């Protein structure tokens, strides 16, 4: 089979990235990207299954297919070439593939690595990225309680108490709602709970510097590194220092050839 190259928009950086592979895998990804881009949610589950049948891993199908399709429309939205109804349709189409991938992404089990309460902060309705973070955490053996979108500090606090959570994970996608992460951390302090729960912060506009400044214990730029950061926070040798998921992923990366 011939090898082909596909240029996709990286869902994390928004930049362009090239992937190469056998023509049947590239064709399956191209189809999935097109379906998500057009918001064709009915056809996405079957196309997701077909992509897996070509030998692509669940993670590749997620990152290079479903998320890449959403990223196409996300970039158009940024340039005001796409509008909210299209973005909503695309997000729905992307999410239609998740039930197919979720069992594969969450296959490991055993004693939970830790209990996580995960939500999108008050005022913010974006749930796609947070859902992926939750799925990846479950896949790594965390018990995840997803409290949804537009989550007020008191709702986070009530859930943390109810499930005796080890970690609160907050997602924010708007520069206007990022500050709710700070407000939620303050609410934890006011409730006398700041020292009993670890705080993780994330979402596209949230930087490591912001997360550290508002008093989070950890931050990650994407779902994979969020899992890494959560594992470090749960480790017995965590020394209380701020954990950056990006730094962890750089530490793992092979040294560049010189
Ligand atoms: Co909105 N939106 N949106 N939107 N939207 C953005 C975020 C925006 C960047 C688009 C743009 O203008 N370029 C912009 C924000 C600008 C800013 O403030 N910086 C924006 C805006 C302005 C708005 C509205 C205000 C538009 C309006 O009404 N005028 C409005 C706000 C509504 C509200 O929340 N109150 C709005 C509405 C919507 C829709 C409802 C239409 C829809 C959401 C549908 C849904 O979620 N169910 C939507 C969408 C889809 C987007 C874009 C296109 C895509 C977001 C997304 O799903 N990305 C987005 C533009 C873009 O990002 N290109 C945009 C894919 C997802 C996989 O990535 O969520 O970043 P992400 O998650 C990543 C990482 O961030 C990280 O891991 C995830 C997976 O790798 N991560 C964490 C996330 N949470 C984490 C937590 C962690 C760790 C890592 O630890 C706990």
py3Dmol code that shows the C-alpha trace and the ligand (Angstrom):
import py3Dmol

protein = """\
ATOM      1  CA  UNK A   1       0.000   0.000   0.000  1.00  0.00           C
ATOM      2  CA  UNK A   2       1.303   3.473  -0.797  1.00  0.00           C
ATOM      3  CA  UNK A   3       2.122   6.019   1.880  1.00  0.00           C
ATOM      4  CA  UNK A   4       0.271   9.318   1.832  1.00  0.00           C
ATOM      5  CA  UNK A   5       0.621  12.605   3.647  1.00  0.00           C
ATOM      6  CA  UNK A   6      -2.261  14.505   5.214  1.00  0.00           C
ATOM      7  CA  UNK A   7      -2.019  18.060   6.454  1.00  0.00           C
ATOM      8  CA  UNK A   8      -4.199  18.701   9.522  1.00  0.00           C
ATOM      9  CA  UNK A   9      -4.797  21.566  11.913  1.00  0.00           C
ATOM     10  CA  UNK A  10      -3.325  20.658  15.270  1.00  0.00           C
ATOM     11  CA  UNK A  11      -6.183  20.894  17.779  1.00  0.00           C
ATOM     12  CA  UNK A  12      -3.888  22.110  20.557  1.00  0.00           C
ATOM     13  CA  UNK A  13      -1.656  24.652  18.801  1.00  0.00           C
ATOM     14  CA  UNK A  14      -3.979  25.665  15.941  1.00  0.00           C
ATOM     15  CA  UNK A  15      -0.941  25.290  13.638  1.00  0.00           C
ATOM     16  CA  UNK A  16      -0.683  22.955  10.683  1.00  0.00           C
ATOM     17  CA  UNK A  17       0.829  19.502  11.152  1.00  0.00           C
ATOM     18  CA  UNK A  18       1.562  16.760   8.618  1.00  0.00           C
ATOM     19  CA  UNK A  19       0.871  13.108   9.282  1.00  0.00           C
ATOM     20  CA  UNK A  20       1.835  10.242   7.028  1.00  0.00           C
ATOM     21  CA  UNK A  21       0.578   6.677   6.789  1.00  0.00           C
ATOM     22  CA  UNK A  22      -0.836   3.961   4.539  1.00  0.00           C
ATOM     23  CA  UNK A  23      -3.375   5.314   2.063  1.00  0.00           C
ATOM     24  CA  UNK A  24      -6.335   3.488   3.687  1.00  0.00           C
ATOM     25  CA  UNK A  25      -5.609   5.123   7.068  1.00  0.00           C
ATOM     26  CA  UNK A  26      -5.190   8.570   5.557  1.00  0.00           C
ATOM     27  CA  UNK A  27      -8.432   8.103   3.586  1.00  0.00           C
ATOM     28  CA  UNK A  28     -10.285   7.091   6.776  1.00  0.00           C
ATOM     29  CA  UNK A  29      -8.982  10.153   8.648  1.00  0.00           C
ATOM     30  CA  UNK A  30      -9.794  12.423   5.714  1.00  0.00           C
ATOM     31  CA  UNK A  31     -13.363  11.109   5.679  1.00  0.00           C
ATOM     32  CA  UNK A  32     -13.750  11.590   9.432  1.00  0.00           C
ATOM     33  CA  UNK A  33     -12.381  15.135   9.308  1.00  0.00           C
ATOM     34  CA  UNK A  34     -14.801  15.973   6.486  1.00  0.00           C
ATOM     35  CA  UNK A  35     -17.814  14.545   8.341  1.00  0.00           C
ATOM     36  CA  UNK A  36     -16.977  16.447  11.528  1.00  0.00           C
ATOM     37  CA  UNK A  37     -16.277  19.613   9.547  1.00  0.00           C
ATOM     38  CA  UNK A  38     -19.706  19.338   7.873  1.00  0.00           C
ATOM     39  CA  UNK A  39     -21.384  18.498  11.196  1.00  0.00           C
ATOM     40  CA  UNK A  40     -22.660  15.163   9.879  1.00  0.00           C
ATOM     41  CA  UNK A  41     -23.058  13.541  13.303  1.00  0.00           C
ATOM     42  CA  UNK A  42     -25.109  10.565  12.023  1.00  0.00           C
ATOM     43  CA  UNK A  43     -22.242   9.208   9.932  1.00  0.00           C
ATOM     44  CA  UNK A  44     -19.453   9.860  12.432  1.00  0.00           C
ATOM     45  CA  UNK A  45     -19.834   6.702  14.605  1.00  0.00           C
ATOM     46  CA  UNK A  46     -19.506   4.358  11.596  1.00  0.00           C
ATOM     47  CA  UNK A  47     -16.623   6.362  10.138  1.00  0.00           C
ATOM     48  CA  UNK A  48     -14.899   6.213  13.541  1.00  0.00           C
ATOM     49  CA  UNK A  49     -15.277   2.406  13.588  1.00  0.00           C
ATOM     50  CA  UNK A  50     -13.961   2.205  10.024  1.00  0.00           C
ATOM     51  CA  UNK A  51     -10.919   4.297  10.960  1.00  0.00           C
ATOM     52  CA  UNK A  52     -10.152   1.913  13.840  1.00  0.00           C
ATOM     53  CA  UNK A  53     -10.472  -1.065  11.475  1.00  0.00           C
ATOM     54  CA  UNK A  54      -7.590   0.316   9.395  1.00  0.00           C
ATOM     55  CA  UNK A  55      -5.303  -0.214  12.405  1.00  0.00           C
ATOM     56  CA  UNK A  56      -5.219   3.374  13.666  1.00  0.00           C
ATOM     57  CA  UNK A  57      -5.185   3.593  17.466  1.00  0.00           C
ATOM     58  CA  UNK A  58      -8.106   5.178  19.330  1.00  0.00           C
ATOM     59  CA  UNK A  59      -5.838   8.091  20.233  1.00  0.00           C
ATOM     60  CA  UNK A  60      -4.841   8.674  16.600  1.00  0.00           C
ATOM     61  CA  UNK A  61      -8.478   8.600  15.515  1.00  0.00           C
ATOM     62  CA  UNK A  62      -9.322  11.091  18.266  1.00  0.00           C
ATOM     63  CA  UNK A  63      -6.460  13.537  17.686  1.00  0.00           C
ATOM     64  CA  UNK A  64      -5.961  13.254  13.922  1.00  0.00           C
ATOM     65  CA  UNK A  65      -9.604  12.685  12.948  1.00  0.00           C
ATOM     66  CA  UNK A  66     -12.305  13.915  15.332  1.00  0.00           C
ATOM     67  CA  UNK A  67     -10.379  16.774  16.949  1.00  0.00           C
ATOM     68  CA  UNK A  68      -8.746  17.767  13.660  1.00  0.00           C
ATOM     69  CA  UNK A  69     -12.201  18.142  12.066  1.00  0.00           C
ATOM     70  CA  UNK A  70     -13.348  20.400  14.891  1.00  0.00           C
ATOM     71  CA  UNK A  71     -10.115  22.391  14.622  1.00  0.00           C
ATOM     72  CA  UNK A  72     -10.876  23.206  10.956  1.00  0.00           C
ATOM     73  CA  UNK A  73     -14.125  24.893  11.933  1.00  0.00           C
ATOM     74  CA  UNK A  74     -12.529  26.376  15.073  1.00  0.00           C
ATOM     75  CA  UNK A  75     -10.009  28.184  12.894  1.00  0.00           C
ATOM     76  CA  UNK A  76     -12.788  29.429  10.606  1.00  0.00           C
ATOM     77  CA  UNK A  77     -14.713  30.643  13.645  1.00  0.00           C
ATOM     78  CA  UNK A  78     -11.623  32.578  14.747  1.00  0.00           C
ATOM     79  CA  UNK A  79     -11.468  34.307  11.323  1.00  0.00           C
ATOM     80  CA  UNK A  80     -15.252  34.948  11.457  1.00  0.00           C
ATOM     81  CA  UNK A  81     -15.777  32.656   8.466  1.00  0.00           C
ATOM     82  CA  UNK A  82     -17.924  30.270  10.538  1.00  0.00           C
ATOM     83  CA  UNK A  83     -20.587  31.109  13.093  1.00  0.00           C
ATOM     84  CA  UNK A  84     -22.040  29.605  16.245  1.00  0.00           C
ATOM     85  CA  UNK A  85     -24.624  27.259  14.643  1.00  0.00           C
ATOM     86  CA  UNK A  86     -21.892  25.651  12.495  1.00  0.00           C
ATOM     87  CA  UNK A  87     -19.557  25.380  15.454  1.00  0.00           C
ATOM     88  CA  UNK A  88     -22.297  23.724  17.520  1.00  0.00           C
ATOM     89  CA  UNK A  89     -23.003  21.219  14.740  1.00  0.00           C
ATOM     90  CA  UNK A  90     -19.309  20.433  14.429  1.00  0.00           C
ATOM     91  CA  UNK A  91     -18.900  19.964  18.191  1.00  0.00           C
ATOM     92  CA  UNK A  92     -21.917  17.615  18.176  1.00  0.00           C
ATOM     93  CA  UNK A  93     -20.439  15.623  15.266  1.00  0.00           C
ATOM     94  CA  UNK A  94     -17.080  15.363  17.028  1.00  0.00           C
ATOM     95  CA  UNK A  95     -18.748  14.142  20.212  1.00  0.00           C
ATOM     96  CA  UNK A  96     -20.713  11.499  18.236  1.00  0.00           C
ATOM     97  CA  UNK A  97     -17.468   9.541  17.773  1.00  0.00           C
ATOM     98  CA  UNK A  98     -16.593   9.477  21.462  1.00  0.00           C
ATOM     99  CA  UNK A  99     -18.857   6.539  22.502  1.00  0.00           C
ATOM    100  CA  UNK A 100     -16.952   4.394  19.960  1.00  0.00           C
ATOM    101  CA  UNK A 101     -13.534   5.463  21.269  1.00  0.00           C
ATOM    102  CA  UNK A 102     -14.278   5.714  24.977  1.00  0.00           C
ATOM    103  CA  UNK A 103     -14.191   1.958  25.793  1.00  0.00           C
ATOM    104  CA  UNK A 104     -10.787   1.746  24.074  1.00  0.00           C
ATOM    105  CA  UNK A 105      -9.410   4.840  25.786  1.00  0.00           C
ATOM    106  CA  UNK A 106     -10.598   3.709  29.218  1.00  0.00           C
ATOM    107  CA  UNK A 107      -9.603   0.042  29.021  1.00  0.00           C
ATOM    108  CA  UNK A 108      -7.255  -0.091  32.049  1.00  0.00           C
ATOM    109  CA  UNK A 109      -8.783  -0.512  35.487  1.00  0.00           C
ATOM    110  CA  UNK A 110      -8.011  -1.663  39.028  1.00  0.00           C
ATOM    111  CA  UNK A 111      -7.613   0.470  42.140  1.00  0.00           C
ATOM    112  CA  UNK A 112      -8.324   4.083  41.140  1.00  0.00           C
ATOM    113  CA  UNK A 113      -5.241   6.314  40.793  1.00  0.00           C
ATOM    114  CA  UNK A 114      -7.275   8.997  42.490  1.00  0.00           C
ATOM    115  CA  UNK A 115     -10.703  10.605  42.577  1.00  0.00           C
ATOM    116  CA  UNK A 116     -11.202  13.657  40.372  1.00  0.00           C
ATOM    117  CA  UNK A 117     -14.036  16.183  40.253  1.00  0.00           C
ATOM    118  CA  UNK A 118     -13.906  17.760  36.805  1.00  0.00           C
ATOM    119  CA  UNK A 119     -15.934  20.658  35.456  1.00  0.00           C
ATOM    120  CA  UNK A 120     -16.037  23.760  33.271  1.00  0.00           C
ATOM    121  CA  UNK A 121     -16.141  26.877  35.433  1.00  0.00           C
ATOM    122  CA  UNK A 122     -19.112  29.169  35.982  1.00  0.00           C
ATOM    123  CA  UNK A 123     -20.094  31.245  32.942  1.00  0.00           C
ATOM    124  CA  UNK A 124     -18.428  28.862  30.482  1.00  0.00           C
ATOM    125  CA  UNK A 125     -20.330  26.364  28.310  1.00  0.00           C
ATOM    126  CA  UNK A 126     -17.439  24.723  26.437  1.00  0.00           C
ATOM    127  CA  UNK A 127     -17.359  20.998  27.188  1.00  0.00           C
ATOM    128  CA  UNK A 128     -15.533  19.217  24.364  1.00  0.00           C
ATOM    129  CA  UNK A 129     -11.972  19.475  25.715  1.00  0.00           C
ATOM    130  CA  UNK A 130     -13.028  18.834  29.276  1.00  0.00           C
ATOM    131  CA  UNK A 131     -14.823  15.678  28.141  1.00  0.00           C
ATOM    132  CA  UNK A 132     -11.638  14.448  26.486  1.00  0.00           C
ATOM    133  CA  UNK A 133      -9.575  15.200  29.589  1.00  0.00           C
ATOM    134  CA  UNK A 134     -12.082  13.176  31.641  1.00  0.00           C
ATOM    135  CA  UNK A 135     -11.966  10.250  29.217  1.00  0.00           C
ATOM    136  CA  UNK A 136      -8.158  10.207  29.234  1.00  0.00           C
ATOM    137  CA  UNK A 137      -8.069  10.358  33.015  1.00  0.00           C
ATOM    138  CA  UNK A 138     -10.512   7.461  33.255  1.00  0.00           C
ATOM    139  CA  UNK A 139      -8.310   5.594  30.797  1.00  0.00           C
ATOM    140  CA  UNK A 140      -5.367   6.094  33.136  1.00  0.00           C
ATOM    141  CA  UNK A 141      -7.349   4.652  36.053  1.00  0.00           C
ATOM    142  CA  UNK A 142      -8.716   7.796  37.728  1.00  0.00           C
ATOM    143  CA  UNK A 143     -12.287   7.820  39.000  1.00  0.00           C
ATOM    144  CA  UNK A 144     -13.752  10.897  37.338  1.00  0.00           C
ATOM    145  CA  UNK A 145     -16.885  12.735  38.465  1.00  0.00           C
ATOM    146  CA  UNK A 146     -17.805  15.128  35.660  1.00  0.00           C
ATOM    147  CA  UNK A 147     -19.944  17.965  37.023  1.00  0.00           C
ATOM    148  CA  UNK A 148     -20.559  19.517  33.609  1.00  0.00           C
ATOM    149  CA  UNK A 149     -20.456  23.113  32.416  1.00  0.00           C
ATOM    150  CA  UNK A 150     -21.143  26.463  34.075  1.00  0.00           C
ATOM    151  CA  UNK A 151     -20.107  25.043  37.444  1.00  0.00           C
ATOM    152  CA  UNK A 152     -20.277  27.460  40.369  1.00  0.00           C
ATOM    153  CA  UNK A 153     -17.632  27.190  43.113  1.00  0.00           C
ATOM    154  CA  UNK A 154     -20.193  25.902  45.624  1.00  0.00           C
ATOM    155  CA  UNK A 155     -21.168  23.082  43.241  1.00  0.00           C
ATOM    156  CA  UNK A 156     -17.522  22.020  42.890  1.00  0.00           C
ATOM    157  CA  UNK A 157     -17.179  22.131  46.681  1.00  0.00           C
ATOM    158  CA  UNK A 158     -20.310  20.064  47.341  1.00  0.00           C
ATOM    159  CA  UNK A 159     -19.170  17.372  44.883  1.00  0.00           C
ATOM    160  CA  UNK A 160     -15.627  17.277  46.313  1.00  0.00           C
ATOM    161  CA  UNK A 161     -17.121  16.661  49.769  1.00  0.00           C
ATOM    162  CA  UNK A 162     -19.602  14.073  48.469  1.00  0.00           C
ATOM    163  CA  UNK A 163     -17.014  11.904  46.703  1.00  0.00           C
ATOM    164  CA  UNK A 164     -14.023  12.769  48.902  1.00  0.00           C
ATOM    165  CA  UNK A 165     -12.063  13.913  45.852  1.00  0.00           C
ATOM    166  CA  UNK A 166      -8.280  14.028  45.665  1.00  0.00           C
ATOM    167  CA  UNK A 167      -8.211  16.451  42.732  1.00  0.00           C
ATOM    168  CA  UNK A 168     -10.450  19.221  41.397  1.00  0.00           C
ATOM    169  CA  UNK A 169      -9.929  19.814  37.664  1.00  0.00           C
ATOM    170  CA  UNK A 170     -11.188  23.085  36.232  1.00  0.00           C
ATOM    171  CA  UNK A 171     -11.516  23.885  32.549  1.00  0.00           C
ATOM    172  CA  UNK A 172     -12.056  27.388  31.097  1.00  0.00           C
ATOM    173  CA  UNK A 173     -12.116  28.325  27.398  1.00  0.00           C
ATOM    174  CA  UNK A 174     -12.851  32.038  27.611  1.00  0.00           C
ATOM    175  CA  UNK A 175     -10.509  34.761  28.759  1.00  0.00           C
ATOM    176  CA  UNK A 176     -13.483  36.147  30.670  1.00  0.00           C
ATOM    177  CA  UNK A 177     -14.093  32.908  32.619  1.00  0.00           C
ATOM    178  CA  UNK A 178     -10.466  32.074  33.419  1.00  0.00           C
ATOM    179  CA  UNK A 179     -10.748  34.198  36.535  1.00  0.00           C
ATOM    180  CA  UNK A 180     -13.449  31.844  37.846  1.00  0.00           C
ATOM    181  CA  UNK A 181     -10.618  29.375  38.429  1.00  0.00           C
ATOM    182  CA  UNK A 182      -9.111  31.868  40.869  1.00  0.00           C
ATOM    183  CA  UNK A 183     -12.516  32.468  42.471  1.00  0.00           C
ATOM    184  CA  UNK A 184     -13.069  28.720  42.868  1.00  0.00           C
ATOM    185  CA  UNK A 185      -9.660  28.299  44.518  1.00  0.00           C
ATOM    186  CA  UNK A 186     -10.535  31.157  46.887  1.00  0.00           C
ATOM    187  CA  UNK A 187     -13.845  29.418  47.677  1.00  0.00           C
ATOM    188  CA  UNK A 188     -11.903  26.252  48.530  1.00  0.00           C
ATOM    189  CA  UNK A 189      -9.722  28.293  50.903  1.00  0.00           C
ATOM    190  CA  UNK A 190     -12.789  29.907  52.487  1.00  0.00           C
ATOM    191  CA  UNK A 191     -14.295  26.441  53.003  1.00  0.00           C
ATOM    192  CA  UNK A 192     -11.047  25.277  54.676  1.00  0.00           C
ATOM    193  CA  UNK A 193     -10.535  22.681  51.933  1.00  0.00           C
ATOM    194  CA  UNK A 194      -7.566  24.061  50.002  1.00  0.00           C
ATOM    195  CA  UNK A 195      -5.065  21.783  51.739  1.00  0.00           C
ATOM    196  CA  UNK A 196      -7.133  18.627  51.354  1.00  0.00           C
ATOM    197  CA  UNK A 197      -7.654  18.738  47.589  1.00  0.00           C
ATOM    198  CA  UNK A 198      -5.194  19.238  44.746  1.00  0.00           C
ATOM    199  CA  UNK A 199      -6.125  21.779  42.111  1.00  0.00           C
ATOM    200  CA  UNK A 200      -5.607  21.310  38.375  1.00  0.00           C
ATOM    201  CA  UNK A 201      -6.252  24.044  35.875  1.00  0.00           C
ATOM    202  CA  UNK A 202      -6.576  23.966  32.079  1.00  0.00           C
ATOM    203  CA  UNK A 203      -8.303  25.145  28.919  1.00  0.00           C
ATOM    204  CA  UNK A 204      -7.053  26.879  25.773  1.00  0.00           C
ATOM    205  CA  UNK A 205      -6.439  30.413  27.154  1.00  0.00           C
ATOM    206  CA  UNK A 206      -5.001  29.203  30.474  1.00  0.00           C
ATOM    207  CA  UNK A 207      -1.200  29.308  30.665  1.00  0.00           C
ATOM    208  CA  UNK A 208       1.062  27.649  33.205  1.00  0.00           C
ATOM    209  CA  UNK A 209       2.009  31.086  34.539  1.00  0.00           C
ATOM    210  CA  UNK A 210      -1.652  32.015  35.034  1.00  0.00           C
ATOM    211  CA  UNK A 211      -2.454  28.700  36.719  1.00  0.00           C
ATOM    212  CA  UNK A 212       0.474  29.021  39.106  1.00  0.00           C
ATOM    213  CA  UNK A 213      -0.338  32.635  39.873  1.00  0.00           C
ATOM    214  CA  UNK A 214      -3.964  31.892  40.803  1.00  0.00           C
ATOM    215  CA  UNK A 215      -2.833  29.142  43.151  1.00  0.00           C
ATOM    216  CA  UNK A 216      -3.365  25.887  41.232  1.00  0.00           C
ATOM    217  CA  UNK A 217      -1.102  22.908  41.939  1.00  0.00           C
ATOM    218  CA  UNK A 218      -0.947  21.729  38.343  1.00  0.00           C
ATOM    219  CA  UNK A 219      -1.714  22.722  34.772  1.00  0.00           C
ATOM    220  CA  UNK A 220      -1.638  20.990  31.390  1.00  0.00           C
ATOM    221  CA  UNK A 221      -2.046  22.163  27.788  1.00  0.00           C
ATOM    222  CA  UNK A 222      -3.861  19.020  26.610  1.00  0.00           C
ATOM    223  CA  UNK A 223      -5.556  15.855  27.766  1.00  0.00           C
ATOM    224  CA  UNK A 224      -2.513  13.598  27.564  1.00  0.00           C
ATOM    225  CA  UNK A 225      -0.314  15.834  29.668  1.00  0.00           C
ATOM    226  CA  UNK A 226      -3.225  16.457  32.056  1.00  0.00           C
ATOM    227  CA  UNK A 227      -3.065  12.755  32.904  1.00  0.00           C
ATOM    228  CA  UNK A 228       0.702  12.984  33.445  1.00  0.00           C
ATOM    229  CA  UNK A 229       0.295  15.988  35.725  1.00  0.00           C
ATOM    230  CA  UNK A 230      -2.506  14.306  37.702  1.00  0.00           C
ATOM    231  CA  UNK A 231      -0.316  11.242  38.243  1.00  0.00           C
ATOM    232  CA  UNK A 232       2.528  13.418  39.570  1.00  0.00           C
ATOM    233  CA  UNK A 233       0.131  15.212  41.924  1.00  0.00           C
ATOM    234  CA  UNK A 234      -1.076  11.849  43.263  1.00  0.00           C
ATOM    235  CA  UNK A 235       2.459  10.506  43.709  1.00  0.00           C
ATOM    236  CA  UNK A 236       3.721  10.032  47.256  1.00  0.00           C
ATOM    237  CA  UNK A 237       6.875  11.979  46.361  1.00  0.00           C
ATOM    238  CA  UNK A 238       5.049  15.093  45.125  1.00  0.00           C
ATOM    239  CA  UNK A 239       6.684  17.930  47.068  1.00  0.00           C
ATOM    240  CA  UNK A 240       3.945  20.544  46.770  1.00  0.00           C
ATOM    241  CA  UNK A 241       5.649  22.363  43.881  1.00  0.00           C
ATOM    242  CA  UNK A 242       3.604  23.493  40.866  1.00  0.00           C
ATOM    243  CA  UNK A 243       3.400  20.773  38.192  1.00  0.00           C
ATOM    244  CA  UNK A 244       3.385  21.725  34.498  1.00  0.00           C
ATOM    245  CA  UNK A 245       2.115  19.038  32.134  1.00  0.00           C
ATOM    246  CA  UNK A 246       4.041  20.647  29.270  1.00  0.00           C
ATOM    247  CA  UNK A 247       7.306  20.342  31.170  1.00  0.00           C
ATOM    248  CA  UNK A 248       6.547  16.667  31.863  1.00  0.00           C
ATOM    249  CA  UNK A 249       5.903  15.941  28.193  1.00  0.00           C
ATOM    250  CA  UNK A 250       9.132  17.730  27.213  1.00  0.00           C
ATOM    251  CA  UNK A 251      11.016  15.673  29.776  1.00  0.00           C
ATOM    252  CA  UNK A 252       9.652  12.494  28.185  1.00  0.00           C
ATOM    253  CA  UNK A 253      10.381  13.535  24.589  1.00  0.00           C
ATOM    254  CA  UNK A 254      13.410  11.944  22.923  1.00  0.00           C
ATOM    255  CA  UNK A 255      16.414  14.254  22.602  1.00  0.00           C
ATOM    256  CA  UNK A 256      16.525  16.121  19.291  1.00  0.00           C
ATOM    257  CA  UNK A 257      19.228  15.052  16.880  1.00  0.00           C
ATOM    258  CA  UNK A 258      21.998  17.619  16.620  1.00  0.00           C
TER     259      UNK A 258
END
"""
ligand_1 = """\
91
LIG
Co -16.540 29.188 21.715
N -14.963 30.347 21.816
N -17.668 30.673 22.308
N -18.012 27.986 21.370
N -15.291 28.076 20.826
C -13.668 29.718 21.556
C -13.078 29.164 22.852
C -12.827 30.934 20.959
C -11.312 30.781 21.195
C -13.160 31.117 19.453
C -12.472 32.332 18.861
O -13.005 33.397 18.888
N -11.301 32.176 18.353
C -13.481 32.161 21.705
C -12.835 32.535 23.042
C -11.969 33.765 22.951
C -11.383 34.030 24.301
O -12.054 34.378 25.222
N -10.069 33.819 24.409
C -14.917 31.670 21.880
C -16.020 32.523 22.111
C -15.737 34.017 22.072
C -17.324 32.031 22.362
C -18.591 32.840 22.645
C -18.406 34.026 23.619
C -19.148 33.279 21.274
C -20.353 34.178 21.352
O -21.351 33.827 21.905
N -20.179 35.340 20.797
C -19.545 31.771 23.247
C -19.410 31.655 24.779
C -20.422 30.710 25.391
C -20.076 30.447 26.851
O -19.301 29.575 27.128
N -20.651 31.225 27.764
C -19.001 30.525 22.598
C -19.776 29.428 22.295
C -19.315 28.276 21.689
C -20.222 27.122 21.235
C -21.370 26.852 22.227
C -20.783 27.473 19.887
C -19.184 25.951 21.068
C -19.049 25.066 22.320
C -19.738 23.735 22.148
C -19.361 22.773 23.228
O -18.307 22.837 23.867
N -20.271 21.846 23.459
C -17.886 26.721 20.898
C -16.696 26.146 20.375
C -16.798 24.710 19.894
C -15.464 26.856 20.303
C -14.158 26.452 19.585
C -14.393 26.591 18.102
C -13.642 25.077 19.869
C -13.456 24.744 21.349
C -13.138 23.271 21.445
O -14.016 22.466 21.666
N -11.866 22.918 21.142
C -13.139 27.526 20.172
C -12.082 27.943 19.145
C -10.870 27.061 19.218
O -10.490 26.597 20.288
N -10.237 26.869 18.108
C -14.038 28.540 20.745
C -11.415 21.514 21.013
C -11.017 20.960 22.354
C -10.530 19.532 22.181
O -9.935 21.753 22.832
O -11.365 22.783 24.652
O -9.002 23.633 24.178
P -9.967 22.508 24.233
O -9.429 21.416 25.262
C -8.102 20.922 25.229
C -7.109 21.749 26.072
O -7.467 23.100 26.252
C -6.977 20.980 27.338
O -7.161 19.630 26.932
C -8.186 19.574 25.926
C -7.967 18.371 25.035
O -6.666 18.284 24.554
N -7.868 21.221 28.465
C -7.454 20.941 29.739
C -9.145 21.615 28.508
N -9.586 21.614 29.766
C -8.582 21.186 30.540
C -8.502 20.973 31.925
C -7.299 20.509 32.444
C -6.195 20.298 31.630
C -6.266 20.490 30.261
O -7.113 20.270 33.749
C -8.226 20.276 34.604
"""
view = py3Dmol.view(width=600, height=400)
view.addModel(protein, "pdb")
view.setStyle({"model": 0}, {"cartoon": {"style": "trace"}})
view.addModel(ligand_1, "xyz")
view.setStyle({"model": 1}, {"stick": {}})
view.zoomTo()
view.show()
